[in-house]
Amino acid sequence: MNYASFLIRQKRLQKDWSQEGLCRGICTTSYLSKIEKGKAEPSDEILNLLFRRLGIAWHIEPNMADFVERAYDLLFSWEIDALKAKRKETVWQDCAESAHGLDIQLLECTVAYIDGLEKGRISGMALDEMLEEFMDARQLALQRVLQGRAEEAVLLYSRAFFYERASSVCYYRGDTAQAIEYAERANELAAKEGRPLVMLFARLIIGNSYSNLHDFASMEHHYKAAQRLARAMNEQDRLVQIDYNIASTCIEMGEYQRAYDYFSNLKMYSRLSLHKLAICCELLGKKEEALIALNHAGELEDESPCQVEAKMCRVVRLRLIQEDYLDREEYGEALLEVFSLCRKYLPAGFCLFHLPWMLEWYEHRRQYKQAYSLLLDFPDYRGNEALKR
């Protein structure tokens, strides 16, 4: 059965029509039955007559296949703005009402998925699973990405885009070694396919992964490669992201002054950068400056899931204003909530960043089983100098 056959059968059943009622004057009932079961390839004329009777617009134009291929090429190159612009063209809607309708639905869902990535979602609104029997390997691979199953996608369709997505999924859940392996393959394929943005994103994931491992030399090596790509493509936001990640890693490795020099000299602040500045100040004994940074953070809008960024700042504030914070239930509850939200909504690196304070809390409370369990959950944890302050 193909997509057109599925639509004919679906629409006929929705209208509660018999096969005989639908095909009268167009074809025989037995032939319609074969069409609906995908056992016959009807002519364009018969297809048009059936769709017209069902009230479905159906376009058959030779340029549609090229249009859809160009849309996929933009997606696989991560040229998302260009893909969004393509959605405004008349032919996009025409393709939606053609044999390419399944492709258009998947591309629409993928645009929504990519928009969701900025809000911490790594899976999107996939199509109904009943449509999977009509999908080819490429379509099914994209469906798996939308379902949050990108590791299966690379087995279906070996392209840089899918390996990059698989690496991102692994990175989010904290499987650092697998994230690096997928990202290295994504980088290799992207170079062959000529997709520089995918190369950039793959390098970023590798750099982020080595940051989680506290392998500073490897992290810097891959970040430098990412910086060269970002400068060549004028991806200023990615350059800012890299500098931020390096400075955050410096905090975890005990290089507080180097991190402070970066965060204190930013011209524009986000809530997260102010959070990191406050921690630098806390660890360097600059309590008043830390509180000023947190006050500025409180003035910014928080669009993070469940306002986790604001709650991160509150945890730091409690440490600053309560010398005996480790004896305060209020602090423990706030810290545990933040850690839980990081695990649910954010990449594993956020959990690794907060892990030393979690261990500090459990150890102070002599909750050694909980501390041990956390270390089992995060085998990539390499220790954090923040505990030695």
C-alpha positions as a Markdown table, in Angstrom:
| # | Residue | x | y | z |
|---|---|---|---|---|
| 1 | Met | 0.0 | 0.0 | 0.0 |
| 2 | Asn | 1.3 | 3.5 | -0.8 |
| 3 | Tyr | 0.4 | 6.9 | 0.7 |
| 4 | Ala | -2.3 | 7.6 | -2.0 |
| 5 | Ser | -4.0 | 4.3 | -1.3 |
| 6 | Phe | -4.0 | 5.0 | 2.4 |
| 7 | Leu | -5.6 | 8.4 | 1.9 |
| 8 | Ile | -8.3 | 7.0 | -0.3 |
| 9 | Arg | -9.2 | 4.3 | 2.1 |
| 10 | Gln | -9.0 | 6.6 | 5.2 |
| 11 | Lys | -11.2 | 9.3 | 3.6 |
| 12 | Arg | -13.7 | 6.7 | 2.4 |
| 13 | Leu | -14.1 | 5.2 | 5.8 |
| 14 | Gln | -14.4 | 8.7 | 7.4 |
| 15 | Lys | -17.3 | 9.4 | 5.1 |
| 16 | Asp | -18.7 | 5.9 | 5.8 |
| 17 | Trp | -18.9 | 5.2 | 2.1 |
| 18 | Ser | -18.9 | 1.7 | 0.6 |
| 19 | Gln | -16.3 | 0.9 | -2.1 |
| 20 | Glu | -19.1 | 0.5 | -4.6 |
| 21 | Gly | -20.4 | 4.0 | -3.8 |
| 22 | Leu | -17.0 | 5.6 | -4.2 |
| 23 | Cys | -15.9 | 4.0 | -7.4 |
| 24 | Arg | -19.2 | 4.0 | -9.3 |
| 25 | Gly | -18.5 | 5.4 | -12.8 |
| 26 | Ile | -14.7 | 5.5 | -12.2 |
| 27 | Cys | -13.5 | 1.9 | -11.9 |
| 28 | Thr | -14.8 | -1.5 | -10.7 |
| 29 | Thr | -15.2 | -2.3 | -7.0 |
| 30 | Ser | -12.6 | -5.1 | -7.3 |
| 31 | Tyr | -10.1 | -2.7 | -8.8 |
| 32 | Leu | -10.7 | -0.1 | -6.0 |
| 33 | Ser | -10.2 | -2.8 | -3.5 |
| 34 | Lys | -6.8 | -3.6 | -5.0 |
| 35 | Ile | -5.9 | 0.1 | -5.0 |
| 36 | Glu | -6.7 | 0.4 | -1.3 |
| 37 | Lys | -4.6 | -2.6 | -0.5 |
| 38 | Gly | -1.7 | -1.3 | -2.6 |
| 39 | Lys | -2.0 | -4.2 | -5.1 |
| 40 | Ala | -2.7 | -1.9 | -8.1 |
| 41 | Glu | -1.0 | 1.2 | -9.4 |
| 42 | Pro | -3.9 | 3.3 | -10.8 |
| 43 | Ser | -3.4 | 5.9 | -13.6 |
| 44 | Asp | -3.2 | 9.6 | -12.7 |
| 45 | Glu | -6.7 | 9.9 | -14.3 |
| 46 | Ile | -8.3 | 7.4 | -11.9 |
| 47 | Leu | -6.5 | 8.8 | -8.9 |
| 48 | Asn | -7.7 | 12.3 | -9.7 |
| 49 | Leu | -11.3 | 11.1 | -10.1 |
| 50 | Leu | -11.3 | 9.2 | -6.8 |
| 51 | Phe | -9.7 | 12.1 | -4.9 |
| 52 | Arg | -12.1 | 14.6 | -6.5 |
| 53 | Arg | -15.1 | 12.5 | -5.4 |
| 54 | Leu | -13.7 | 12.3 | -1.9 |
| 55 | Gly | -13.1 | 16.1 | -1.8 |
| 56 | Ile | -9.4 | 15.8 | -1.6 |
| 57 | Ala | -7.1 | 18.1 | -3.6 |
| 58 | Trp | -4.5 | 16.1 | -5.3 |
| 59 | His | -1.6 | 17.5 | -7.3 |
| 60 | Ile | 0.6 | 15.6 | -9.8 |
| 61 | Glu | 3.3 | 17.8 | -11.1 |
| 62 | Pro | 6.8 | 16.8 | -12.2 |
| 63 | Asn | 8.7 | 19.6 | -10.4 |
| 64 | Met | 7.4 | 18.5 | -7.0 |
| 65 | Ala | 10.0 | 15.7 | -6.5 |
| 66 | Asp | 12.8 | 18.2 | -7.1 |
| 67 | Phe | 11.2 | 20.6 | -4.6 |
| 68 | Val | 11.0 | 18.0 | -1.9 |
| 69 | Glu | 14.5 | 16.9 | -2.5 |
| 70 | Arg | 15.7 | 20.4 | -2.1 |
| 71 | Ala | 13.8 | 20.7 | 1.2 |
| 72 | Tyr | 15.4 | 17.6 | 2.5 |
| 73 | Asp | 18.9 | 18.9 | 1.4 |
| 74 | Leu | 18.3 | 22.1 | 3.4 |
| 75 | Leu | 17.2 | 20.0 | 6.5 |
| 76 | Phe | 20.2 | 17.7 | 6.3 |
| 77 | Ser | 22.5 | 20.7 | 6.0 |
| 78 | Trp | 20.8 | 22.4 | 9.0 |
| 79 | Glu | 19.9 | 25.4 | 6.8 |
| 80 | Ile | 16.7 | 25.8 | 8.8 |
| 81 | Asp | 15.9 | 29.4 | 8.0 |
| 82 | Ala | 16.0 | 28.5 | 4.3 |
| 83 | Leu | 13.8 | 25.5 | 5.0 |
| 84 | Lys | 11.3 | 27.7 | 6.8 |
| 85 | Ala | 11.3 | 30.1 | 3.9 |
| 86 | Lys | 10.5 | 27.3 | 1.6 |
| 87 | Arg | 7.4 | 26.5 | 3.6 |
| 88 | Lys | 5.9 | 29.8 | 2.5 |
| 89 | Glu | 6.0 | 28.9 | -1.2 |
| 90 | Thr | 2.8 | 27.8 | -2.9 |
| 91 | Val | 4.3 | 24.6 | -4.1 |
| 92 | Trp | 4.8 | 23.5 | -0.5 |
| 93 | Gln | 1.1 | 23.2 | 0.0 |
| 94 | Asp | 0.7 | 21.6 | -3.4 |
| 95 | Cys | 3.2 | 19.0 | -2.4 |
| 96 | Ala | 1.2 | 18.4 | 0.9 |
| 97 | Glu | -1.7 | 17.4 | -1.3 |
| 98 | Ser | 0.3 | 15.0 | -3.5 |
| 99 | Ala | 2.2 | 11.7 | -3.4 |
| 100 | His | 4.8 | 13.7 | -1.4 |
| 101 | Gly | 2.4 | 14.5 | 1.4 |
| 102 | Leu | 4.1 | 12.2 | 3.8 |
| 103 | Asp | 7.4 | 14.0 | 3.2 |
| 104 | Ile | 5.8 | 17.4 | 3.8 |
| 105 | Gln | 4.2 | 16.2 | 7.0 |
| 106 | Leu | 7.6 | 14.9 | 8.3 |
| 107 | Leu | 9.4 | 18.1 | 7.3 |
| 108 | Glu | 6.7 | 20.2 | 9.1 |
| 109 | Cys | 7.1 | 18.1 | 12.2 |
| 110 | Thr | 10.9 | 18.4 | 12.0 |
| 111 | Val | 10.7 | 22.2 | 11.8 |
| 112 | Ala | 8.6 | 22.2 | 15.0 |
| 113 | Tyr | 11.1 | 19.7 | 16.5 |
| 114 | Ile | 14.1 | 22.0 | 15.8 |
| 115 | Asp | 12.2 | 24.9 | 17.3 |
| 116 | Gly | 11.7 | 22.8 | 20.4 |
| 117 | Leu | 15.4 | 22.1 | 20.7 |
| 118 | Glu | 16.0 | 25.6 | 21.9 |
| 119 | Lys | 13.6 | 24.9 | 24.8 |
| 120 | Gly | 15.4 | 21.7 | 25.8 |
| 121 | Arg | 13.2 | 19.2 | 24.0 |
| 122 | Ile | 15.1 | 16.5 | 22.0 |
| 123 | Ser | 12.1 | 14.8 | 20.6 |
| 124 | Gly | 9.2 | 16.3 | 18.7 |
| 125 | Met | 5.7 | 15.6 | 17.5 |
| 126 | Ala | 6.1 | 12.4 | 15.4 |
| 127 | Leu | 3.5 | 11.2 | 12.9 |
| 128 | Asp | 1.0 | 8.5 | 13.7 |
| 129 | Glu | 2.8 | 5.2 | 13.9 |
| 130 | Met | 0.2 | 3.7 | 11.5 |
| 131 | Leu | 1.8 | 5.7 | 8.7 |
| 132 | Glu | 5.1 | 4.0 | 9.2 |
| 133 | Glu | 4.2 | 1.2 | 6.9 |
| 134 | Phe | 4.1 | 3.7 | 4.0 |
| 135 | Met | 7.5 | 5.2 | 4.8 |
| 136 | Asp | 10.7 | 4.6 | 2.9 |
| 137 | Ala | 14.0 | 4.4 | 4.8 |
| 138 | Arg | 14.7 | 8.1 | 4.8 |
| 139 | Gln | 11.2 | 9.0 | 6.0 |
| 140 | Leu | 11.3 | 6.3 | 8.7 |
| 141 | Ala | 14.7 | 7.6 | 9.9 |
| 142 | Leu | 13.3 | 11.1 | 10.3 |
| 143 | Gln | 10.3 | 9.6 | 12.1 |
| 144 | Arg | 12.7 | 8.0 | 14.6 |
| 145 | Val | 14.4 | 11.3 | 15.2 |
| 146 | Leu | 11.1 | 12.9 | 16.0 |
| 147 | Gln | 10.4 | 10.0 | 18.4 |
| 148 | Gly | 13.6 | 10.6 | 20.2 |
| 149 | Arg | 15.1 | 7.4 | 18.8 |
| 150 | Ala | 17.9 | 8.8 | 16.6 |
| 151 | Glu | 20.2 | 5.9 | 17.3 |
| 152 | Glu | 17.8 | 3.7 | 15.3 |
| 153 | Ala | 17.8 | 6.3 | 12.5 |
| 154 | Val | 21.4 | 5.9 | 11.7 |
| 155 | Leu | 20.8 | 2.2 | 11.0 |
| 156 | Leu | 18.1 | 3.1 | 8.5 |
| 157 | Tyr | 19.7 | 6.0 | 6.7 |
| 158 | Ser | 23.4 | 6.7 | 7.0 |
| 159 | Arg | 23.7 | 10.5 | 6.7 |
| 160 | Ala | 25.6 | 13.1 | 8.8 |
| 161 | Phe | 22.4 | 14.7 | 10.0 |
| 162 | Phe | 21.2 | 11.5 | 11.6 |
| 163 | Tyr | 24.5 | 10.7 | 13.3 |
| 164 | Glu | 24.6 | 14.3 | 14.7 |
| 165 | Arg | 21.1 | 13.8 | 16.1 |
| 166 | Ala | 22.1 | 10.4 | 17.6 |
| 167 | Ser | 25.1 | 12.1 | 19.2 |
| 168 | Ser | 22.9 | 14.8 | 20.7 |
| 169 | Val | 20.6 | 12.3 | 22.2 |
| 170 | Cys | 23.5 | 10.4 | 23.8 |
| 171 | Tyr | 25.0 | 13.6 | 25.1 |
| 172 | Tyr | 21.8 | 14.7 | 26.7 |
| 173 | Arg | 21.4 | 11.4 | 28.6 |
| 174 | Gly | 25.0 | 11.4 | 29.7 |
| 175 | Asp | 26.4 | 8.6 | 27.5 |
| 176 | Thr | 29.5 | 10.5 | 26.7 |
| 177 | Ala | 31.6 | 7.8 | 24.9 |
| 178 | Gln | 28.7 | 7.0 | 22.5 |
| 179 | Ala | 28.0 | 10.7 | 21.9 |
| 180 | Ile | 31.7 | 11.2 | 20.9 |
| 181 | Glu | 31.6 | 8.1 | 18.6 |
| 182 | Tyr | 28.4 | 9.3 | 16.8 |
| 183 | Ala | 29.6 | 12.9 | 16.6 |
| 184 | Glu | 32.9 | 11.8 | 15.1 |
| 185 | Arg | 31.1 | 9.8 | 12.4 |
| 186 | Ala | 28.8 | 12.8 | 11.8 |
| 187 | Asn | 31.8 | 15.1 | 11.3 |
| 188 | Glu | 33.3 | 12.6 | 8.9 |
| 189 | Leu | 30.1 | 12.2 | 6.8 |
| 190 | Ala | 29.4 | 15.9 | 6.9 |
| 191 | Ala | 32.8 | 16.6 | 5.4 |
| 192 | Lys | 32.1 | 14.1 | 2.6 |
| 193 | Glu | 28.5 | 15.5 | 2.1 |
| 194 | Gly | 29.7 | 19.1 | 2.2 |
| 195 | Arg | 27.6 | 20.2 | 5.2 |
| 196 | Pro | 29.7 | 22.6 | 7.3 |
| 197 | Leu | 26.9 | 23.4 | 9.8 |
| 198 | Val | 26.6 | 19.7 | 10.7 |
| 199 | Met | 30.4 | 19.6 | 11.0 |
| 200 | Leu | 30.2 | 22.5 | 13.4 |
| 201 | Phe | 27.5 | 21.0 | 15.6 |
| 202 | Ala | 29.3 | 17.6 | 15.7 |
| 203 | Arg | 32.5 | 19.3 | 16.9 |
| 204 | Leu | 30.5 | 21.2 | 19.5 |
| 205 | Ile | 29.1 | 18.0 | 20.9 |
| 206 | Ile | 32.6 | 16.4 | 20.9 |
| 207 | Gly | 33.9 | 19.4 | 22.8 |
| 208 | Asn | 31.0 | 19.4 | 25.2 |
| 209 | Ser | 31.5 | 15.7 | 25.8 |
| 210 | Tyr | 35.2 | 16.2 | 26.7 |
| 211 | Ser | 34.2 | 19.0 | 28.9 |
| 212 | Asn | 32.0 | 16.6 | 30.9 |
| 213 | Leu | 35.0 | 14.3 | 31.1 |
| 214 | His | 37.2 | 17.2 | 32.3 |
| 215 | Asp | 39.6 | 16.4 | 29.5 |
| 216 | Phe | 40.6 | 20.0 | 28.9 |
| 217 | Ala | 43.1 | 19.4 | 26.2 |
| 218 | Ser | 40.7 | 17.4 | 24.0 |
| 219 | Met | 37.9 | 19.8 | 24.7 |
| 220 | Glu | 40.0 | 22.8 | 23.6 |
| 221 | His | 41.2 | 20.9 | 20.5 |
| 222 | His | 37.7 | 20.3 | 19.2 |
| 223 | Tyr | 36.4 | 23.7 | 20.3 |
| 224 | Lys | 39.1 | 25.4 | 18.3 |
| 225 | Ala | 38.0 | 23.4 | 15.2 |
| 226 | Ala | 34.4 | 24.5 | 15.9 |
| 227 | Gln | 35.5 | 28.1 | 16.3 |
| 228 | Arg | 37.2 | 28.1 | 12.9 |
| 229 | Leu | 34.0 | 26.7 | 11.3 |
| 230 | Ala | 31.9 | 29.2 | 13.2 |
| 231 | Arg | 34.0 | 32.2 | 12.2 |
| 232 | Ala | 33.9 | 31.0 | 8.5 |
| 233 | Met | 30.1 | 30.9 | 8.6 |
| 234 | Asn | 29.7 | 33.9 | 10.8 |
| 235 | Glu | 27.9 | 31.9 | 13.5 |
| 236 | Gln | 28.4 | 34.4 | 16.3 |
| 237 | Asp | 26.1 | 32.7 | 18.7 |
| 238 | Arg | 28.1 | 29.5 | 18.5 |
| 239 | Leu | 31.3 | 31.4 | 19.2 |
| 240 | Val | 29.7 | 32.8 | 22.3 |
| 241 | Gln | 28.5 | 29.3 | 23.3 |
| 242 | Ile | 32.0 | 27.9 | 23.0 |
| 243 | Asp | 33.6 | 30.6 | 25.2 |
| 244 | Tyr | 30.8 | 30.1 | 27.7 |
| 245 | Asn | 31.4 | 26.4 | 27.8 |
| 246 | Ile | 35.1 | 26.8 | 28.3 |
| 247 | Ala | 34.7 | 29.2 | 31.1 |
| 248 | Ser | 32.1 | 26.9 | 32.8 |
| 249 | Thr | 34.5 | 24.0 | 32.5 |
| 250 | Cys | 37.2 | 26.1 | 34.2 |
| 251 | Ile | 34.8 | 26.4 | 37.2 |
| 252 | Glu | 34.6 | 22.6 | 37.4 |
| 253 | Met | 38.4 | 22.3 | 37.2 |
| 254 | Gly | 39.1 | 24.8 | 39.9 |
| 255 | Glu | 40.3 | 27.6 | 37.6 |
| 256 | Tyr | 38.0 | 30.1 | 39.3 |
| 257 | Gln | 39.9 | 33.2 | 38.4 |
| 258 | Arg | 40.1 | 32.4 | 34.7 |
| 259 | Ala | 36.3 | 31.7 | 34.7 |
| 260 | Tyr | 35.7 | 34.9 | 36.7 |
| 261 | Asp | 37.7 | 36.9 | 34.2 |
| 262 | Tyr | 35.4 | 35.7 | 31.4 |
| 263 | Phe | 32.1 | 36.0 | 33.1 |
| 264 | Ser | 32.8 | 39.4 | 34.8 |
| 265 | Asn | 33.7 | 41.0 | 31.5 |
| 266 | Leu | 30.7 | 40.0 | 29.4 |
| 267 | Lys | 29.0 | 42.9 | 27.7 |
| 268 | Met | 25.6 | 41.1 | 27.6 |
| 269 | Tyr | 24.4 | 38.7 | 30.3 |
| 270 | Ser | 22.0 | 35.8 | 30.4 |
| 271 | Arg | 20.6 | 34.3 | 33.5 |
| 272 | Leu | 22.9 | 31.3 | 33.2 |
| 273 | Ser | 26.0 | 33.5 | 32.7 |
| 274 | Leu | 25.1 | 35.5 | 35.8 |
| 275 | His | 24.6 | 32.2 | 37.6 |
| 276 | Lys | 28.1 | 31.2 | 36.7 |
| 277 | Leu | 29.5 | 34.6 | 37.6 |
| 278 | Ala | 27.8 | 34.3 | 41.1 |
| 279 | Ile | 29.5 | 30.9 | 41.6 |
| 280 | Cys | 32.9 | 32.3 | 40.6 |
| 281 | Cys | 32.4 | 35.1 | 43.1 |
| 282 | Glu | 31.3 | 32.6 | 45.7 |
| 283 | Leu | 34.3 | 30.5 | 45.3 |
| 284 | Leu | 36.7 | 33.5 | 45.2 |
| 285 | Gly | 35.2 | 35.0 | 48.4 |
| 286 | Lys | 33.5 | 37.9 | 46.6 |
| 287 | Lys | 30.1 | 37.5 | 48.4 |
| 288 | Glu | 28.7 | 40.9 | 47.7 |
| 289 | Glu | 29.5 | 40.8 | 44.0 |
| 290 | Ala | 27.9 | 37.3 | 43.9 |
| 291 | Leu | 24.7 | 38.7 | 45.3 |
| 292 | Ile | 24.7 | 41.6 | 42.9 |
| 293 | Ala | 25.0 | 39.1 | 40.0 |
| 294 | Leu | 22.1 | 37.1 | 41.4 |
| 295 | Asn | 20.0 | 40.2 | 41.7 |
| 296 | His | 20.6 | 41.0 | 38.1 |
| 297 | Ala | 19.7 | 37.5 | 37.1 |
| 298 | Gly | 16.4 | 37.9 | 38.9 |
| 299 | Glu | 15.5 | 40.9 | 36.7 |
| 300 | Leu | 15.7 | 38.7 | 33.5 |
| 301 | Glu | 12.9 | 36.7 | 32.1 |
| 302 | Asp | 13.2 | 33.0 | 32.7 |
| 303 | Glu | 11.9 | 30.8 | 29.9 |
| 304 | Ser | 13.7 | 27.7 | 31.0 |
| 305 | Pro | 11.6 | 24.5 | 31.8 |
| 306 | Cys | 9.9 | 24.9 | 35.2 |
| 307 | Gln | 12.1 | 28.0 | 35.7 |
| 308 | Val | 15.0 | 25.8 | 36.5 |
| 309 | Glu | 17.5 | 28.6 | 35.9 |
| 310 | Ala | 15.9 | 30.8 | 38.5 |
| 311 | Lys | 15.9 | 27.9 | 40.9 |
| 312 | Met | 19.7 | 27.4 | 40.2 |
| 313 | Cys | 20.3 | 31.0 | 41.2 |
| 314 | Arg | 18.2 | 30.5 | 44.4 |
| 315 | Val | 20.4 | 27.6 | 45.4 |
| 316 | Val | 23.6 | 29.8 | 45.1 |
| 317 | Arg | 21.9 | 32.6 | 47.0 |
| 318 | Leu | 21.0 | 30.2 | 49.9 |
| 319 | Arg | 24.7 | 29.2 | 50.2 |
| 320 | Leu | 25.7 | 32.8 | 50.2 |
| 321 | Ile | 23.3 | 34.1 | 52.9 |
| 322 | Gln | 23.3 | 31.0 | 55.1 |
| 323 | Glu | 26.7 | 29.9 | 56.5 |
| 324 | Asp | 25.1 | 26.8 | 57.9 |
| 325 | Tyr | 23.3 | 26.0 | 54.6 |
| 326 | Leu | 24.2 | 22.3 | 55.0 |
| 327 | Asp | 22.1 | 22.1 | 58.1 |
| 328 | Arg | 19.1 | 23.8 | 56.5 |
| 329 | Glu | 16.3 | 21.7 | 55.0 |
| 330 | Glu | 15.4 | 24.6 | 52.8 |
| 331 | Tyr | 18.7 | 24.4 | 51.0 |
| 332 | Gly | 18.6 | 20.7 | 50.6 |
| 333 | Glu | 15.1 | 20.8 | 49.2 |
| 334 | Ala | 16.1 | 23.6 | 46.7 |
| 335 | Leu | 19.2 | 21.7 | 45.6 |
| 336 | Leu | 17.4 | 18.4 | 45.1 |
| 337 | Glu | 14.7 | 20.1 | 43.1 |
| 338 | Val | 17.2 | 21.7 | 40.8 |
| 339 | Phe | 19.1 | 18.5 | 40.3 |
| 340 | Ser | 15.8 | 16.7 | 39.5 |
| 341 | Leu | 14.9 | 19.3 | 37.0 |
| 342 | Cys | 18.3 | 19.2 | 35.3 |
| 343 | Arg | 18.0 | 15.4 | 35.0 |
| 344 | Lys | 14.5 | 15.8 | 33.4 |
| 345 | Tyr | 15.0 | 18.7 | 31.1 |
| 346 | Leu | 18.7 | 19.5 | 30.5 |
| 347 | Pro | 21.8 | 17.8 | 29.1 |
| 348 | Ala | 23.7 | 15.6 | 31.5 |
| 349 | Gly | 26.4 | 18.3 | 31.8 |
| 350 | Phe | 24.1 | 20.4 | 34.0 |
| 351 | Cys | 23.8 | 17.4 | 36.4 |
| 352 | Leu | 27.6 | 16.9 | 36.4 |
| 353 | Phe | 28.1 | 20.6 | 37.2 |
| 354 | His | 25.8 | 20.4 | 40.2 |
| 355 | Leu | 26.9 | 16.9 | 41.3 |
| 356 | Pro | 29.6 | 18.1 | 43.8 |
| 357 | Trp | 27.1 | 20.1 | 45.8 |
| 358 | Met | 24.8 | 17.1 | 45.8 |
| 359 | Leu | 27.6 | 14.9 | 47.1 |
| 360 | Glu | 28.5 | 17.5 | 49.6 |
| 361 | Trp | 24.9 | 17.5 | 50.9 |
| 362 | Tyr | 24.6 | 13.8 | 51.1 |
| 363 | Glu | 28.0 | 13.4 | 52.8 |
| 364 | His | 27.2 | 16.0 | 55.4 |
| 365 | Arg | 24.0 | 14.2 | 56.1 |
| 366 | Arg | 25.8 | 10.9 | 56.2 |
| 367 | Gln | 23.6 | 9.7 | 53.4 |
| 368 | Tyr | 26.3 | 7.6 | 51.8 |
| 369 | Lys | 24.0 | 5.2 | 49.9 |
| 370 | Gln | 22.5 | 8.2 | 48.1 |
| 371 | Ala | 25.9 | 9.6 | 47.3 |
| 372 | Tyr | 27.1 | 6.2 | 46.0 |
| 373 | Ser | 24.0 | 5.8 | 43.9 |
| 374 | Leu | 24.6 | 9.2 | 42.3 |
| 375 | Leu | 28.1 | 8.2 | 41.4 |
| 376 | Leu | 26.8 | 5.0 | 39.8 |
| 377 | Asp | 24.3 | 7.1 | 37.7 |
| 378 | Phe | 27.1 | 9.4 | 36.5 |
| 379 | Pro | 30.1 | 7.2 | 35.7 |
| 380 | Asp | 31.8 | 10.0 | 33.8 |
| 381 | Tyr | 32.1 | 12.1 | 36.9 |
| 382 | Arg | 35.7 | 13.0 | 37.4 |
| 383 | Gly | 35.5 | 15.0 | 40.6 |
| 384 | Asn | 35.2 | 18.7 | 41.0 |
| 385 | Glu | 37.5 | 21.2 | 42.6 |
| 386 | Ala | 34.5 | 23.1 | 44.0 |
| 387 | Leu | 34.3 | 20.6 | 46.8 |
| 388 | Lys | 37.9 | 21.5 | 47.9 |
| 389 | Arg | 37.2 | 25.2 | 48.5 |
